[in-house]
Amino acid sequence: MNRVFNISGDCKPDLHYMVNIEDRLTEMEAMVERGDYFTVNRARQFGKTTTLKALGRYLKKDYQVLSLDFQRLSHKDFETESAFVEALSREILKKFMLMNEVPAETANELRQFTQENPADLKLAILFECFSKWCRRSEKPVVLMIDEVDSATNNQVFLDFLAQLRGYYIDRDETAAFQSVILAGVYDVKNLKRRFVSEDEHRVNSPWNIAADFNVDMSFSVKDIAGMLGEYEADHRTGMDLTAMSDRIYSYTSGYPFLVSRICKLIDERVGSRDYNKADAWTEEGLQEALKILLTERNTLFESLIAKLTEYPKLRELLYTLLFHRSVISYNSLNRSIEVAEMFGFVVNCSGNAAVSNRIFETILYNWFLSDVYCHVPGW
């Protein structure tokens, strides 16, 4: 079966054209080896899940990797401490069926947590089980949790983070995970903020042990060219790989979803209209794909626009950047800039805040204009 460009879910090497991310995995492996606990916090559809799954495969030779996804837990699973312990134990047992070298004692203990009276289950008991597992395991144990954003507005998750923090601090005396990696849009500090209103200013982190995660997950021109090279080997379009990669980057600044979406549109939409595959992978074909992209509804654009309503000061910041053409100094301690960067709207460009890519700039500009017209009396 021919591979395709993917914009839905994680990318799988056998099914999808992918950027080679081995250099990122090497950087992350070094953090794991140091024993870092960290958060992979990037904007929506920035390749977090793909990276985490690839990292799990990359580490499995030297580490016991437990990879969980909080999207698999329901709202009720976070309502009480006992419900969370039971649900998490259940999910871990499912993973144990796919993992080798898991101590039988650990599996039996977790199985009991799914059968006992839920009211008796405490996080402290669960973490005692984790510690025994780390002590028994022949390999260092790494915990990875994707979609931590699913743990919305509850105290139980904060208590879970506090337990992780406690074991991290005491790991010279008590066996603990070699590394813990959380993935989501919100970093741990912002998860705390998410549980309070915009008018409150509680910023204490429940997990202040987290190491800085500075791995660049955006796609470079070279990355894009490598992915298109795999496509070209299959389809022989004769495209100019360097020129096409450079042009795609110039519009996207390497935002993974946007890169893949443009490639997918060129391949599947432009190439199936009045263009053949060879004509589609040209400047004319690229412009046709951009027209489609800038007028479509997709999950990324809808998510971005929703944030403008959720965060009024974010909306003010972006309006000022786009329409007043003001120079706003980048300051990571500024709440609005912090939120804008977290959601992927802006980047630090030579010390100033700037909209992160040309496509977002156009989408936002058009939305602000349409929003103004829709509020004109009689409209």
C-alpha positions as CSV (number, residue, x, y, z in Angstrom):
1,M,0.0,0.0,0.0
2,N,1.3,3.5,-0.9
3,R,2.2,5.8,1.9
4,V,0.4,9.1,2.3
5,F,0.9,12.4,4.0
6,N,-0.8,12.3,7.4
7,I,-2.6,15.0,9.4
8,S,-4.7,12.8,11.7
9,G,-3.2,11.1,14.7
10,D,0.3,9.9,15.0
11,C,2.5,9.2,12.0
12,K,3.4,5.6,11.3
13,P,6.6,4.9,9.3
14,D,4.9,2.1,7.2
15,L,1.9,4.1,6.3
16,H,3.0,7.8,6.2
17,Y,5.6,10.0,4.7
18,M,7.5,11.3,7.7
19,V,10.3,13.7,8.7
20,N,13.4,11.9,10.1
21,I,13.3,12.9,13.8
22,E,16.3,10.7,15.0
23,D,18.3,13.8,16.0
24,R,15.4,14.9,18.3
25,L,15.2,11.4,19.7
26,T,18.9,11.4,20.5
27,E,18.5,14.7,22.4
28,M,15.6,13.3,24.4
29,E,17.4,10.1,25.1
30,A,20.2,12.1,26.6
31,M,17.7,13.8,28.9
32,V,16.3,10.4,29.9
33,E,19.8,9.1,30.6
34,R,20.4,12.1,32.9
35,G,17.3,11.2,34.8
36,D,15.4,14.3,33.8
37,Y,11.7,14.7,34.4
38,F,10.2,17.0,31.7
39,T,7.2,18.1,29.8
40,V,6.9,18.1,26.0
41,N,4.6,21.1,25.7
42,R,3.9,22.3,22.2
43,A,1.0,23.7,20.3
44,R,-1.8,21.6,18.9
45,Q,-0.9,19.2,16.2
46,F,2.8,19.8,16.5
47,G,3.8,16.1,16.4
48,K,3.9,15.4,20.2
49,T,2.2,12.0,20.0
50,T,4.3,10.9,17.0
51,T,7.5,11.9,18.8
52,L,6.5,10.2,22.1
53,K,5.7,6.9,20.3
54,A,8.9,7.1,18.3
55,L,10.8,7.8,21.6
56,G,9.2,4.7,23.2
57,R,10.5,2.5,20.4
58,Y,13.9,4.3,20.5
59,L,14.3,3.6,24.2
60,K,13.0,0.1,24.6
61,K,16.4,-1.6,24.1
62,D,17.8,0.0,27.3
63,Y,14.8,1.0,29.2
64,Q,11.4,-0.4,30.4
65,V,9.0,2.1,28.9
66,L,5.5,2.6,30.2
67,S,3.6,4.8,27.7
68,L,0.1,6.0,28.8
69,D,-2.5,8.3,27.2
70,F,-4.8,10.2,29.6
71,Q,-7.4,10.5,26.8
72,R,-8.2,6.9,27.6
73,L,-9.4,8.0,31.1
74,S,-12.9,9.4,31.5
75,H,-14.0,12.5,33.5
76,K,-15.2,10.2,36.3
77,D,-11.8,8.6,36.5
78,F,-10.5,12.0,37.8
79,E,-13.3,12.7,40.2
80,T,-11.7,11.0,43.3
81,E,-8.3,9.7,44.3
82,S,-9.6,6.1,44.5
83,A,-11.2,6.3,41.0
84,F,-8.0,7.6,39.5
85,V,-5.9,4.9,41.1
86,E,-8.2,2.2,39.9
87,A,-8.4,3.6,36.4
88,L,-4.7,4.1,36.1
89,S,-4.0,0.6,37.3
90,R,-6.4,-0.7,34.7
91,E,-4.6,1.1,31.9
92,I,-1.2,0.1,33.1
93,L,-2.3,-3.6,33.1
94,K,-3.4,-3.3,29.5
95,K,0.1,-2.0,28.6
96,F,1.7,-4.8,30.6
97,M,0.2,-7.3,28.2
98,L,2.4,-5.7,25.5
99,M,5.5,-5.3,27.6
100,N,8.3,-7.8,28.3
101,E,10.2,-8.2,31.5
102,V,7.6,-6.7,33.8
103,P,7.9,-8.2,37.3
104,A,4.9,-10.6,38.0
105,E,4.6,-9.2,41.5
106,T,4.0,-5.7,40.2
107,A,1.3,-6.9,37.8
108,N,-0.4,-8.8,40.6
109,E,-0.4,-5.8,42.9
110,L,-1.9,-3.6,40.2
111,R,-4.5,-6.2,39.5
112,Q,-5.6,-6.1,43.1
113,F,-6.1,-2.3,42.8
114,T,-8.7,-3.0,40.1
115,Q,-10.6,-5.5,42.3
116,E,-10.4,-4.0,45.8
117,N,-13.0,-1.6,47.3
118,P,-12.2,1.6,45.4
119,A,-12.7,3.7,48.6
120,D,-9.6,2.2,50.1
121,L,-7.3,3.1,47.2
122,K,-4.8,5.9,47.7
123,L,-2.1,7.4,45.5
124,A,0.5,6.6,48.2
125,I,-0.3,2.9,47.8
126,L,0.0,3.1,44.0
127,F,3.3,4.9,44.2
128,E,4.7,2.3,46.6
129,C,3.8,-0.2,43.9
130,F,5.7,1.9,41.3
131,S,8.7,2.1,43.6
132,K,8.8,-1.7,44.0
133,W,8.5,-2.1,40.3
134,C,11.5,0.3,39.7
135,R,13.5,-1.7,42.3
136,R,12.6,-5.1,40.8
137,S,13.0,-4.2,37.1
138,E,16.2,-5.3,35.3
139,K,16.1,-2.1,33.3
140,P,15.4,1.5,34.4
141,V,11.8,2.4,34.1
142,V,10.6,5.4,32.1
143,L,7.0,6.7,32.4
144,M,5.5,8.7,29.5
145,I,2.1,10.2,29.6
146,D,0.5,11.8,26.5
147,E,-2.4,14.2,26.5
148,V,-2.0,15.4,30.1
149,D,-4.4,18.2,29.0
150,S,-7.2,15.6,29.5
151,A,-6.6,16.0,33.3
152,T,-8.7,19.2,33.4
153,N,-9.7,21.1,36.4
154,N,-9.2,18.5,39.1
155,Q,-7.1,18.2,42.3
156,V,-6.3,14.5,41.8
157,F,-3.9,15.1,38.9
158,L,-2.1,17.8,40.9
159,D,-1.7,15.2,43.7
160,F,-0.4,12.7,41.2
161,L,2.3,15.3,40.1
162,A,3.1,15.9,43.7
163,Q,3.8,12.2,44.3
164,L,6.0,12.1,41.2
165,R,7.9,15.2,42.6
166,G,8.3,13.6,46.0
167,Y,9.7,10.3,44.7
168,Y,12.0,12.3,42.3
169,I,13.5,14.3,45.3
170,D,14.0,11.1,47.4
171,R,15.2,8.9,44.6
172,D,18.7,8.6,46.2
173,E,16.9,6.7,49.0
174,T,13.8,5.3,47.3
175,A,13.5,3.6,43.9
176,A,11.8,5.8,41.4
177,F,11.2,6.2,37.7
178,Q,14.4,6.9,35.7
179,S,12.5,9.6,33.8
180,V,9.0,11.0,33.5
181,I,7.8,12.6,30.3
182,L,4.5,14.4,30.1
183,A,3.1,15.7,26.8
184,G,0.5,18.3,26.1
185,V,-0.1,21.8,25.0
186,Y,0.0,23.1,28.6
187,D,3.2,22.7,30.6
188,V,2.9,21.8,34.2
189,K,3.1,25.4,35.3
190,N,0.2,26.3,32.9
191,L,-1.8,23.3,34.0
192,K,-1.9,25.0,37.4
193,R,-3.1,28.2,35.8
194,R,-5.7,26.3,33.8
195,F,-7.5,25.3,37.0
196,V,-8.1,29.0,38.1
197,S,-9.9,31.9,36.5
198,E,-8.2,34.5,34.4
199,D,-8.6,37.0,37.3
200,E,-6.6,34.8,39.7
201,H,-2.8,34.8,39.7
202,R,-1.8,31.5,41.3
203,V,1.3,30.4,39.5
204,N,2.9,27.9,41.8
205,S,4.0,24.8,39.9
206,P,3.0,21.5,41.3
207,W,6.0,20.0,39.5
208,N,8.9,22.4,39.8
209,I,11.4,19.7,39.3
210,A,10.8,19.6,35.5
211,A,13.9,20.2,33.3
212,D,13.8,22.6,30.4
213,F,12.7,21.0,27.2
214,N,14.4,22.9,24.4
215,V,14.3,20.3,21.6
216,D,13.2,22.0,18.3
217,M,10.2,20.0,17.0
218,S,9.5,22.2,14.0
219,F,10.5,21.0,10.6
220,S,13.5,22.6,8.9
221,V,13.9,23.0,5.1
222,K,16.2,20.0,5.3
223,D,13.6,18.0,7.2
224,I,10.9,18.8,4.6
225,A,13.3,17.9,1.7
226,G,14.0,14.5,3.3
227,M,10.2,13.8,3.6
228,L,9.6,14.9,0.0
229,G,12.6,12.9,-1.1
230,E,10.8,9.7,0.1
231,Y,7.7,10.8,-1.8
232,E,9.7,11.6,-4.9
233,A,11.3,8.1,-4.8
234,D,7.8,6.6,-5.0
235,H,6.2,9.0,-7.5
236,R,8.9,10.4,-9.8
237,T,7.3,13.8,-10.3
238,G,10.6,15.5,-11.1
239,M,9.9,18.2,-8.5
240,D,12.7,20.5,-7.4
241,L,13.1,19.2,-3.9
242,T,15.2,22.1,-2.6
243,A,13.0,24.8,-4.1
244,M,9.7,23.2,-3.0
245,S,10.9,22.5,0.5
246,D,12.1,26.1,0.8
247,R,8.8,27.5,-0.4
248,I,6.7,25.3,1.9
249,Y,8.9,26.4,4.8
250,S,8.5,30.0,3.9
251,Y,4.7,29.8,4.5
252,T,4.7,27.4,7.5
253,S,8.0,28.2,9.4
254,G,8.1,24.4,9.8
255,Y,4.8,24.0,11.8
256,P,4.4,20.2,11.4
257,F,0.6,20.1,10.7
258,L,0.8,22.9,8.1
259,V,3.7,21.3,6.3
260,S,1.9,17.9,6.1
261,R,-1.4,19.6,5.2
262,I,0.1,21.5,2.3
263,C,1.8,18.3,1.0
264,K,-1.4,16.3,1.3
265,L,-3.4,19.0,-0.5
266,I,-0.8,19.1,-3.4
267,D,-0.8,15.3,-3.6
268,E,-4.4,14.4,-3.2
269,R,-6.4,17.5,-4.2
270,V,-4.3,19.6,-6.6
271,G,-2.8,16.5,-8.3
272,S,-6.3,15.1,-8.9
273,R,-7.8,18.2,-10.6
274,D,-6.5,19.7,-13.7
275,Y,-2.9,18.9,-12.8
276,N,-1.0,15.7,-13.0
277,K,1.4,14.8,-10.2
278,A,4.4,16.4,-12.0
279,D,2.5,19.7,-12.5
280,A,1.1,19.7,-9.0
281,W,4.5,19.9,-7.4
282,T,5.3,23.3,-8.8
283,E,4.9,26.9,-7.6
284,E,1.5,27.0,-9.4
285,G,0.4,23.8,-7.6
286,L,1.6,25.1,-4.3
287,Q,-0.4,28.3,-4.7
288,E,-3.5,26.3,-5.5
289,A,-3.0,24.2,-2.3
290,L,-2.6,27.4,-0.2
291,K,-5.9,28.7,-1.6
292,I,-7.6,25.6,-0.4
293,L,-5.9,25.6,3.0
294,L,-6.7,29.3,3.7
295,T,-10.4,28.8,3.1
296,E,-11.0,25.4,4.7
297,R,-12.2,24.5,8.2
298,N,-9.8,22.2,10.0
299,T,-9.3,21.2,13.6
300,L,-6.2,23.3,14.0
301,F,-7.7,26.6,12.8
302,E,-10.9,26.0,14.8
303,S,-8.8,25.4,17.9
304,L,-6.8,28.6,17.3
305,I,-9.8,30.8,16.8
306,A,-11.5,29.3,19.9
307,K,-8.6,30.5,22.0
308,L,-9.3,34.1,21.0
309,T,-12.6,33.9,22.8
310,E,-11.2,32.0,25.7
311,Y,-8.3,34.4,26.3
312,P,-9.4,38.1,25.6
313,K,-5.9,39.5,26.3
314,L,-4.5,37.1,23.7
315,R,-6.9,38.4,21.2
316,E,-5.8,42.0,22.1
317,L,-2.2,41.1,21.7
318,L,-2.7,39.5,18.2
319,Y,-4.9,42.4,17.0
320,T,-2.2,44.8,18.0
321,L,0.5,42.9,16.2
322,L,-1.5,42.5,13.0
323,F,-3.3,45.8,12.7
324,H,-1.3,48.4,14.7
325,R,2.0,46.8,13.4
326,S,3.4,47.6,16.9
327,V,6.8,46.3,17.9
328,I,6.2,44.3,21.1
329,S,9.2,43.1,22.9
330,Y,9.2,39.4,23.6
331,N,9.0,38.7,27.3
332,S,8.2,35.2,28.5
333,L,7.0,36.5,31.9
334,N,4.3,38.5,30.1
335,R,1.1,36.4,30.6
336,S,-0.4,37.2,27.1
337,I,2.9,36.5,25.3
338,E,3.3,33.3,27.3
339,V,-0.2,32.1,26.3
340,A,0.3,33.1,22.7
341,E,3.5,31.2,22.4
342,M,2.1,28.2,24.2
343,F,-0.8,27.9,21.7
344,G,1.6,28.5,18.7
345,F,0.4,32.0,17.8
346,V,3.7,33.8,18.3
347,V,7.5,33.2,18.4
348,N,10.5,35.1,19.7
349,C,11.9,36.8,16.6
350,S,15.1,38.7,17.4
351,G,13.8,39.8,20.7
352,N,10.3,40.8,19.5
353,A,7.0,38.9,19.5
354,A,5.9,37.9,16.0
355,V,3.1,35.8,14.5
356,S,4.7,32.4,14.1
357,N,4.1,31.9,10.4
358,R,2.5,33.5,7.3
359,I,-0.4,31.1,7.2
360,F,-1.5,31.9,10.8
361,E,-1.0,35.6,10.0
362,T,-3.4,35.4,7.0
363,I,-5.9,33.2,8.9
364,L,-6.0,35.6,11.9
365,Y,-6.0,38.7,9.7
366,N,-9.0,37.4,7.7
367,W,-10.8,36.4,10.9
368,F,-10.4,39.7,12.6
369,L,-11.7,41.5,9.4
370,S,-14.8,39.2,9.2
371,D,-15.4,39.6,12.9
372,V,-15.5,43.4,12.5
373,Y,-17.9,43.2,9.6
374,C,-20.2,40.8,11.5
375,H,-20.6,43.3,14.3
376,V,-21.6,46.2,12.0
377,P,-25.2,47.3,12.9
378,G,-27.6,45.8,10.4
379,W,-25.1,43.2,9.2
